[in-house]
Amino acid sequence: MFSVLRNHTGSILMRFILAAFLFLSNVAFCQSSDPSAAMGIESITGTDLRKHLFILASDSMAGRETSMPGQQKAARYIAGEFQRLGLKPVGDSNSFFQRYDVEVSRINYVSSFLTINGATTPWGNGYLSTSLKETTITAPVAFVGYTDNKLDPAMKQKIAGHIIVSILGPRNRAADTTSEGFMGKLFATRRDSGSFVLMTITEDTGRASFDAIATTLGSFGMDKGQMRLKGAAGGGFQQQLLRVYLSPTRAEELLKGSGMTVATLRAKALADSAFTPVFLKNAAVTIANSVIRETRVAENVVGFLEGSDPVFKDQVVVYTAHFDHLGSNASGVIFYGADDDGSGTSTVLEIAEAYAANPVKPKRSVLFMTVSGEEKGLLGSSYYVQHPILPLDKTAANLNTDMVGRIGYSYQKKSDENYVYVIGSDKISKELDSLLTSSNAETVNLHLDYTYNDENDPNRFYFRSDHYNFAKNGIPVVFFFTGEHQDYHKPSDTPDKILYDRMARIGRLIYYTGWKVAQLDHPLAKNPAK
């Protein structure tokens, strides 16, 4: 009798609590059309986000570099959280891990060198190569101006087989000192037919100087080489053009006996868009690029929540963030990666907890996936779409979170933190963008900034995070981002600088947008084919 009465009373009490919670949730949700989602949204808090992030960005995680022990330790932490929340393991052998092999290639600094007119210098001493082509080249040298100086077809024929030397970047960015301008210079190239090597002369001072570029490339992990999925074709490992950055001091050595200087050549190239190559007949150059290759293992972490509707539960909404970062440098300095992307990973963990805390389950299933290999070229998400755990044609949408814990440069100037950049939300499905907009109005009322939604934006953020691998497969995506800042890809990206309560607001928006997709009574409408 007691047990029966207890159960009956408990049932009444639970119904009362549920009704009260729904009422309060309605208030919190403004004019929400789906108050049942609120039963999880309140669990997303700055306090919990802080707890996760101080663990993920701790010394013990050692910067979470893909395939390294710190990344694997972070994967175990995330898997433990998924298990605590009662998510289903759907990875390899019914685990929370989807493992994949990667091939790592890096410069052999001991065996790589540059010889100019008989004087040999080791890698890193006034020159560095970012290419992973095993080769030794001795060839004549031709100066071709900036990367966008125009050469007539006859001149292109003449420079075939030469080591070509250019000034850093295109002419139209010569005086550009902005962050966007620097990135445009750094990765500008030219692929003149028949050329073996492109040597780019860096600037004398500032962020485009040789030492500063070496530091920047190191922050991207390029000093450690490159990584790709095992067996992947093409890419940097197969490139035919050897890319070299050359300090002005080393460049002057090339010009000895020519009667020219770097300054005079730079002025000549800047004066006219059309350019006649200068053949440096007195320059004798040999470059040796030696490469070390090895195979390692990395993993994505996946947790699954089955949907409640018998018709829609075979469809899935996928939440993603990358949990890898840059590891540490040769001196042992850790790149903590708190914002990039410990913030996104912590947000996905909190969103997973929101779904787990909600007794109302969505119609569609939900996959929570933290991926590795993003900093190495979106490798983990690339592997997933090539080996999907759940069919891609049943994947309703991907909501990707990458760097949502800080204030980006533009908003620092405005002293405004009530925003989030949204990228890609209307490119495949305008209905997804509409759901995002209504979700925002019903919850946190952030300014949805579409500045970087333009595919032609020089930052190319649309192509630079894991949602892009889903978008390439025709899956509607939205990428949440708060912008680059002074600590981006630096050891100073630490968890004490994160705005946790603001991050919780963004997390609530992401949760609710995905919830709305999961609750649709029809497939998410895609835009007409162009």
C-alpha positions as CSV (number, residue, x, y, z in Angstrom):
1,M,0.0,0.0,0.0
2,F,2.8,2.4,1.0
3,S,4.6,1.9,-2.2
4,V,1.5,2.3,-4.3
5,L,0.6,5.5,-2.5
6,R,4.1,6.8,-2.8
7,N,4.1,6.2,-6.5
8,H,0.7,7.8,-6.9
9,T,1.7,10.8,-4.9
10,G,5.0,11.0,-6.7
11,S,3.2,10.9,-10.0
12,I,1.0,13.8,-9.0
13,L,3.9,15.8,-7.7
14,M,5.9,15.2,-10.9
15,R,3.0,16.4,-13.0
16,F,2.8,19.5,-10.9
17,I,6.5,20.2,-11.2
18,L,6.4,19.6,-14.9
19,A,3.4,22.0,-15.3
20,A,5.2,24.6,-13.2
21,F,8.4,24.2,-15.2
22,L,6.6,24.6,-18.5
23,F,5.0,27.7,-17.3
24,L,8.3,29.3,-16.1
25,S,10.0,28.1,-19.3
26,N,7.3,29.9,-21.3
27,V,8.2,33.1,-19.5
28,A,11.9,32.5,-20.1
29,F,11.3,31.7,-23.8
30,C,9.4,34.9,-24.4
31,Q,6.9,33.7,-27.0
32,S,8.3,30.3,-27.8
33,S,6.2,28.1,-29.9
34,D,7.8,25.0,-28.4
35,P,8.2,25.4,-24.6
36,S,9.1,21.8,-24.2
37,A,12.6,22.7,-25.4
38,A,13.0,24.9,-22.3
39,M,13.1,21.9,-20.0
40,G,16.7,21.4,-21.1
41,I,17.8,24.9,-22.0
42,E,18.1,26.1,-18.4
43,S,20.8,23.4,-17.8
44,I,23.2,25.3,-20.1
45,T,25.1,27.5,-17.7
46,G,28.3,29.5,-17.5
47,T,29.3,27.6,-14.4
48,D,29.2,24.2,-16.2
49,L,30.9,25.6,-19.3
50,R,33.7,26.9,-17.1
51,K,34.2,23.5,-15.4
52,H,34.5,21.7,-18.8
53,L,36.8,24.3,-20.3
54,F,39.2,24.5,-17.4
55,I,39.7,20.8,-17.8
56,L,40.0,20.7,-21.6
57,A,42.4,23.7,-21.6
58,S,44.6,22.5,-18.7
59,D,48.3,21.7,-18.6
60,S,47.4,18.0,-18.5
61,M,45.8,18.1,-22.0
62,A,49.1,19.6,-23.4
63,G,47.3,21.5,-26.1
64,R,45.3,18.6,-27.5
65,E,47.3,18.1,-30.7
66,T,45.7,15.6,-33.0
67,S,47.0,12.0,-32.5
68,M,49.1,13.0,-29.5
69,P,48.5,11.9,-25.9
70,G,46.8,15.2,-24.8
71,Q,44.2,14.9,-27.6
72,Q,43.5,11.3,-26.6
73,K,43.2,12.3,-22.9
74,A,40.6,15.0,-24.0
75,A,38.8,12.3,-26.0
76,R,38.5,10.1,-22.9
77,Y,37.1,13.0,-20.9
78,I,34.5,13.8,-23.5
79,A,33.5,10.1,-23.8
80,G,33.1,10.0,-20.0
81,E,30.8,12.9,-20.2
82,F,28.7,11.3,-22.9
83,Q,28.5,8.1,-20.9
84,R,27.5,10.1,-17.7
85,L,24.6,11.7,-19.7
86,G,23.4,8.3,-20.9
87,L,24.1,8.8,-24.6
88,K,24.5,5.7,-26.7
89,P,28.0,4.8,-27.9
90,V,27.8,4.4,-31.7
91,G,31.5,4.4,-32.5
92,D,33.9,1.6,-33.2
93,S,33.0,-1.7,-31.4
94,N,30.1,0.1,-29.6
95,S,32.4,2.7,-28.1
96,F,32.2,6.5,-28.1
97,F,35.3,6.6,-30.4
98,Q,35.5,6.7,-34.2
99,R,39.2,6.2,-34.9
100,Y,41.1,6.9,-38.1
101,D,44.6,6.7,-39.3
102,V,46.6,9.8,-40.3
103,E,49.8,10.2,-42.2
104,V,52.2,12.8,-40.8
105,S,54.9,14.4,-42.9
106,R,57.3,17.0,-41.5
107,I,60.5,18.7,-42.5
108,N,63.7,17.0,-41.6
109,Y,65.5,20.1,-40.3
110,V,68.9,18.3,-40.0
111,S,69.0,17.3,-43.7
112,S,67.3,20.4,-45.3
113,F,69.3,23.3,-46.4
114,L,69.6,26.2,-48.8
115,T,72.9,27.0,-50.6
116,I,73.3,30.5,-52.3
117,N,76.5,31.1,-54.2
118,G,78.3,28.4,-52.2
119,A,77.2,29.5,-48.8
120,T,74.9,26.9,-47.1
121,T,72.3,27.8,-44.4
122,P,70.1,25.4,-42.4
123,W,66.3,25.4,-42.5
124,G,64.9,28.2,-40.3
125,N,68.0,30.5,-40.7
126,G,66.6,33.1,-43.0
127,Y,64.6,30.6,-45.1
128,L,61.9,28.1,-44.4
129,S,59.9,25.8,-46.5
130,T,56.2,24.8,-45.9
131,S,56.2,22.2,-48.7
132,L,56.5,18.5,-48.0
133,K,58.0,17.5,-51.2
134,E,61.2,15.3,-50.9
135,T,63.6,16.9,-53.4
136,T,66.9,18.5,-54.1
137,I,66.9,21.2,-56.8
138,T,69.7,23.2,-58.4
139,A,68.4,25.7,-61.0
140,P,68.8,29.2,-62.4
141,V,66.8,32.1,-60.7
142,A,64.3,34.6,-62.1
143,F,62.7,37.4,-60.2
144,V,59.0,37.9,-61.3
145,G,57.7,40.7,-59.1
146,Y,54.7,40.4,-56.8
147,T,52.5,37.2,-57.0
148,D,50.0,39.0,-59.3
149,N,52.4,40.9,-61.6
150,K,51.4,39.9,-65.1
151,L,53.8,38.1,-67.3
152,D,53.3,37.7,-71.1
153,P,53.2,34.1,-72.5
154,A,56.7,34.4,-74.0
155,M,58.2,35.3,-70.6
156,K,56.3,32.5,-68.9
157,Q,58.0,30.2,-71.4
158,K,61.4,31.7,-70.5
159,I,61.1,31.2,-66.8
160,A,60.2,27.5,-67.1
161,G,62.6,25.4,-65.2
162,H,63.8,28.3,-63.0
163,I,63.5,28.9,-59.3
164,I,61.2,31.9,-59.3
165,V,61.5,34.7,-56.7
166,S,58.6,37.0,-55.8
167,I,57.7,39.7,-53.3
168,L,55.3,38.6,-50.6
169,G,51.7,39.0,-51.6
170,P,49.8,40.7,-54.4
171,R,50.5,44.3,-55.4
172,N,47.1,45.5,-54.2
173,R,48.0,44.5,-50.7
174,A,51.5,45.9,-50.6
175,A,50.6,48.6,-48.1
176,D,47.9,46.7,-46.3
177,T,48.7,46.1,-42.6
178,T,45.4,44.7,-41.5
179,S,45.0,41.1,-40.3
180,E,43.0,40.3,-43.5
181,G,45.7,41.9,-45.6
182,F,48.4,39.9,-43.9
183,M,46.6,36.6,-44.4
184,G,46.1,37.5,-48.1
185,K,49.9,38.1,-48.4
186,L,50.9,35.0,-46.5
187,F,49.1,32.5,-48.6
188,A,49.3,34.3,-52.0
189,T,51.1,32.2,-54.6
190,R,51.7,32.0,-58.3
191,R,51.9,28.8,-60.4
192,D,53.8,29.9,-63.5
193,S,54.1,26.9,-65.8
194,G,57.2,24.9,-65.5
195,S,58.5,26.5,-62.3
196,F,60.1,24.2,-59.6
197,V,60.3,26.6,-56.6
198,L,58.6,29.7,-55.5
199,M,60.8,31.8,-53.1
200,T,58.8,34.6,-51.5
201,I,60.8,37.6,-50.1
202,T,59.3,38.6,-46.8
203,E,59.0,42.2,-45.6
204,D,61.6,44.0,-43.5
205,T,59.6,44.6,-40.4
206,G,56.1,44.0,-38.9
207,R,53.9,41.0,-39.0
208,A,55.0,40.1,-42.5
209,S,58.7,40.0,-41.6
210,F,60.5,36.7,-41.8
211,D,60.6,36.1,-38.0
212,A,56.9,37.1,-37.6
213,I,55.9,34.8,-40.4
214,A,57.9,31.9,-38.9
215,T,56.0,32.5,-35.7
216,T,52.6,32.7,-37.5
217,L,53.3,29.5,-39.4
218,G,54.3,27.8,-36.2
219,S,51.0,28.8,-34.7
220,F,49.2,27.0,-37.5
221,G,51.3,23.9,-36.7
222,M,53.2,24.2,-40.0
223,D,56.6,23.9,-38.2
224,K,55.4,20.4,-37.2
225,G,54.6,19.5,-40.8
226,Q,51.3,18.4,-42.3
227,M,48.8,15.7,-41.6
228,R,46.3,14.0,-43.9
229,L,44.0,11.0,-43.8
230,K,45.9,7.9,-44.5
231,G,45.6,7.0,-48.2
232,A,44.2,10.4,-49.2
233,A,45.3,11.5,-52.6
234,G,46.8,14.8,-53.6
235,G,47.1,17.7,-51.2
236,G,50.3,19.2,-49.8
237,F,52.2,15.9,-49.9
238,Q,52.0,15.7,-53.7
239,Q,52.4,19.3,-54.6
240,Q,54.9,20.0,-57.4
241,L,55.7,23.6,-56.4
242,L,58.2,23.9,-53.5
243,R,57.1,27.0,-51.5
244,V,59.9,28.9,-49.6
245,Y,59.8,32.0,-47.5
246,L,63.1,34.0,-47.8
247,S,64.3,36.8,-45.5
248,P,65.4,40.1,-47.1
249,T,68.9,39.3,-45.9
250,R,69.0,36.0,-47.7
251,A,67.4,37.6,-50.8
252,E,70.3,40.2,-50.9
253,E,72.7,37.3,-51.2
254,L,70.9,36.2,-54.3
255,L,71.3,39.7,-55.8
256,K,75.1,40.0,-55.2
257,G,76.8,41.0,-58.4
258,S,73.6,42.0,-60.1
259,G,73.7,45.7,-59.3
260,M,70.2,45.4,-57.8
261,T,68.7,45.3,-54.2
262,V,65.5,44.0,-52.8
263,A,64.3,47.6,-52.4
264,T,64.9,48.5,-56.1
265,L,63.2,45.3,-57.3
266,R,60.3,45.8,-55.0
267,A,59.8,49.4,-56.3
268,K,60.1,48.1,-59.9
269,A,57.4,45.5,-59.3
270,L,55.1,47.9,-57.5
271,A,55.3,50.6,-60.3
272,D,53.6,48.5,-63.0
273,S,51.2,45.6,-63.0
274,A,53.0,44.2,-66.1
275,F,56.4,43.0,-65.3
276,T,59.4,41.7,-67.2
277,P,61.2,39.0,-65.3
278,V,64.7,39.8,-64.1
279,F,67.1,36.8,-64.7
280,L,69.7,36.6,-61.9
281,K,72.4,35.0,-63.9
282,N,75.0,35.3,-61.2
283,A,73.0,33.5,-58.6
284,A,73.8,29.8,-58.0
285,V,71.1,28.2,-55.9
286,T,70.5,24.7,-54.5
287,I,67.7,23.8,-52.2
288,A,67.3,20.4,-50.4
289,N,64.0,19.5,-48.8
290,S,64.1,16.4,-46.7
291,V,60.9,14.9,-45.2
292,I,60.1,12.5,-42.4
293,R,56.8,10.5,-42.7
294,E,54.9,8.4,-40.1
295,T,51.4,7.0,-39.4
296,R,49.4,7.8,-36.3
297,V,45.9,7.2,-34.9
298,A,43.3,9.9,-34.0
299,E,39.7,9.8,-33.0
300,N,36.4,11.6,-33.1
301,V,34.1,11.2,-30.1
302,V,30.4,10.4,-30.8
303,G,27.3,10.2,-28.6
304,F,23.9,9.4,-29.8
305,L,20.4,10.2,-28.6
306,E,17.6,8.3,-30.3
307,G,14.6,10.2,-31.5
308,S,11.1,9.6,-30.2
309,D,9.0,9.6,-33.4
310,P,8.8,6.3,-35.3
311,V,8.7,8.2,-38.7
312,F,11.5,10.7,-38.1
313,K,13.9,9.0,-35.7
314,D,15.9,7.6,-38.6
315,Q,16.9,11.2,-39.4
316,V,19.6,12.9,-37.4
317,V,20.6,16.4,-36.3
318,V,24.4,16.6,-35.8
319,Y,26.1,19.0,-33.4
320,T,29.8,19.4,-33.9
321,A,32.9,21.1,-32.5
322,H,36.5,20.3,-32.8
323,F,38.4,19.4,-29.6
324,D,41.9,19.3,-31.0
325,H,44.3,22.3,-30.9
326,L,48.0,22.9,-31.7
327,G,49.8,21.1,-28.9
328,S,53.0,22.7,-27.8
329,N,56.0,24.1,-29.5
330,A,59.6,22.9,-29.6
331,S,60.3,24.8,-26.3
332,G,57.4,23.0,-24.6
333,V,55.2,26.0,-24.5
334,I,51.5,24.8,-24.5
335,F,48.9,26.3,-26.9
336,Y,45.9,25.9,-24.6
337,G,43.2,26.4,-27.2
338,A,40.6,27.6,-24.7
339,D,38.5,29.5,-27.2
340,D,39.8,27.5,-30.2
341,D,38.0,25.2,-29.8
342,G,37.6,24.3,-26.2
343,S,34.7,26.8,-26.1
344,G,32.8,24.9,-28.9
345,T,33.6,21.5,-27.3
346,S,32.3,22.6,-23.9
347,T,29.2,24.1,-25.6
348,V,28.5,20.7,-27.3
349,L,28.8,19.0,-24.0
350,E,26.4,21.4,-22.4
351,I,23.9,21.0,-25.3
352,A,24.2,17.2,-24.9
353,E,23.3,17.7,-21.2
354,A,20.4,19.9,-22.1
355,Y,18.9,17.1,-24.3
356,A,19.6,14.5,-21.6
357,A,18.0,16.6,-18.9
358,N,14.9,17.2,-20.9
359,P,12.3,14.4,-20.3
360,V,10.7,15.4,-23.7
361,K,12.8,13.8,-26.4
362,P,12.9,15.2,-29.9
363,K,11.3,13.6,-32.9
364,R,14.6,13.2,-34.8
365,S,17.7,11.5,-33.4
366,V,20.6,13.7,-32.4
367,L,24.4,13.0,-32.8
368,F,26.8,14.9,-30.6
369,M,30.3,14.7,-32.2
370,T,33.5,16.3,-31.2
371,V,36.1,15.9,-33.9
372,S,39.8,16.0,-34.0
373,G,42.1,16.9,-36.9
374,E,40.4,20.3,-37.6
375,E,43.6,22.2,-37.1
376,K,45.3,19.8,-39.5
377,G,42.8,20.4,-42.3
378,L,39.3,19.4,-41.1
379,L,40.5,15.7,-41.0
380,G,38.1,14.3,-38.4
381,S,35.0,15.7,-40.1
382,S,36.3,14.6,-43.5
383,Y,36.7,11.1,-42.2
384,Y,33.2,11.1,-40.8
385,V,31.5,12.1,-44.0
386,Q,33.5,9.5,-45.8
387,H,32.6,6.9,-43.2
388,P,29.4,8.2,-41.7
389,I,28.0,6.4,-38.6
390,L,24.6,7.5,-39.7
391,P,23.7,7.9,-43.4
392,L,24.4,11.3,-44.8
393,D,21.1,11.3,-46.7
394,K,19.3,11.0,-43.4
395,T,21.3,13.8,-41.8
396,A,18.9,16.8,-41.5
397,A,21.4,19.4,-40.5
398,N,24.8,20.1,-39.0
399,L,25.2,22.8,-36.3
400,N,28.9,23.6,-35.9
401,T,30.5,25.6,-33.0
402,D,34.0,26.9,-33.3
403,M,35.4,29.8,-31.1
404,V,32.4,31.3,-29.2
405,G,34.1,32.3,-26.0
406,R,35.7,35.7,-26.8
407,I,35.0,39.1,-28.4
408,G,36.4,39.4,-31.9
409,Y,38.4,42.4,-33.2
410,S,35.5,44.2,-34.8
411,Y,33.3,44.1,-31.7
412,Q,36.1,45.0,-29.4
413,K,36.1,48.4,-31.2
414,K,32.3,48.6,-30.6
415,S,32.5,47.5,-27.0
416,D,29.7,45.2,-27.9
417,E,29.4,41.5,-26.9
418,N,25.7,40.9,-27.8
419,Y,26.4,39.2,-31.1
420,V,27.4,36.0,-32.8
421,Y,28.6,35.5,-36.3
422,V,26.5,33.0,-38.3
423,I,27.9,31.5,-41.4
424,G,26.3,29.2,-44.0
425,S,22.8,29.1,-42.5
426,D,21.1,30.1,-45.7
427,K,23.4,28.6,-48.3
428,I,21.7,25.2,-48.6
429,S,18.4,25.7,-46.7
430,K,16.8,29.1,-46.2
431,E,14.4,27.4,-43.9
432,L,17.3,26.6,-41.5
433,D,18.2,30.3,-41.5
434,S,14.6,31.1,-40.7
435,L,14.6,28.6,-37.8
436,L,17.8,30.2,-36.5
437,T,16.3,33.7,-36.7
438,S,13.1,32.7,-34.9
439,S,15.0,30.7,-32.3
440,N,17.1,33.7,-31.5
441,A,14.0,36.0,-31.2
442,E,12.4,33.5,-28.8
443,T,15.5,33.0,-26.6
444,V,18.6,35.2,-26.3
445,N,18.1,38.0,-28.8
446,L,21.7,38.2,-30.0
447,H,22.7,40.2,-33.0
448,L,23.1,37.6,-35.7
449,D,26.0,39.0,-37.8
450,Y,26.3,37.6,-41.3
451,T,29.5,39.5,-42.2
452,Y,31.5,36.4,-42.9
453,N,28.7,34.5,-44.6
454,D,30.0,35.9,-47.9
455,E,32.0,33.1,-49.6
456,N,34.2,35.8,-51.2
457,D,35.2,37.2,-47.8
458,P,39.0,37.1,-47.7
459,N,39.0,35.2,-44.4
460,R,37.1,32.4,-46.1
461,F,35.7,31.2,-42.7
462,Y,32.9,29.3,-44.5
463,F,35.6,26.9,-45.7
464,R,37.6,26.8,-42.5
465,S,35.7,24.7,-40.0
466,D,34.1,21.3,-39.9
467,H,30.6,22.2,-41.1
468,Y,32.1,22.6,-44.5
469,N,32.5,18.9,-45.0
470,F,28.8,18.5,-44.3
471,A,28.0,21.3,-46.7
472,K,30.0,19.8,-49.5
473,N,27.7,16.8,-49.2
474,G,24.5,18.9,-49.5
475,I,23.7,18.9,-45.8
476,P,22.3,22.2,-44.4
477,V,24.7,23.8,-42.0
478,V,25.1,26.7,-39.7
479,F,28.5,27.7,-38.2
480,F,28.5,29.7,-34.9
481,F,31.6,31.9,-34.3
482,T,32.5,35.0,-32.4
483,G,35.7,36.1,-34.3
484,E,39.4,36.1,-34.2
485,H,41.2,38.0,-31.4
486,Q,44.6,38.8,-30.1
487,D,45.2,35.4,-28.6
488,Y,44.1,33.3,-31.6
489,H,46.5,30.5,-32.1
490,K,48.8,31.7,-29.3
491,P,49.7,30.1,-26.0
492,S,47.8,33.0,-24.4
493,D,44.4,31.5,-25.5
494,T,43.6,30.5,-21.9
495,P,40.4,29.7,-20.1
496,D,40.5,32.6,-17.7
497,K,39.8,35.0,-20.6
498,I,36.5,33.3,-21.6
499,L,33.1,35.0,-21.2
500,Y,31.2,32.1,-19.8
501,D,27.8,33.5,-19.2
502,R,27.7,35.0,-22.7
503,M,28.9,31.6,-24.1
504,A,26.0,30.0,-22.3
505,R,23.6,32.3,-24.2
506,I,25.1,31.3,-27.5
507,G,24.9,27.7,-26.4
508,R,21.2,28.1,-25.7
509,L,20.6,29.5,-29.1
510,I,22.5,26.6,-30.7
511,Y,20.5,24.1,-28.6
512,Y,17.2,25.6,-29.5
513,T,17.9,25.9,-33.2
514,G,18.8,22.3,-33.4
515,W,15.8,21.3,-31.4
516,K,13.5,23.1,-33.8
517,V,15.1,21.2,-36.7
518,A,14.7,18.0,-34.8
519,Q,11.0,18.7,-34.2
520,L,10.0,19.6,-37.7
521,D,7.0,17.6,-39.1
522,H,8.6,17.7,-42.6
523,P,12.1,17.4,-44.0
524,L,14.1,20.6,-43.8
525,A,13.5,22.4,-47.1
526,K,16.5,22.8,-49.3
527,N,17.1,25.7,-51.7
528,P,16.4,25.1,-55.4
529,A,19.5,24.0,-57.3
530,K,21.3,26.8,-59.0
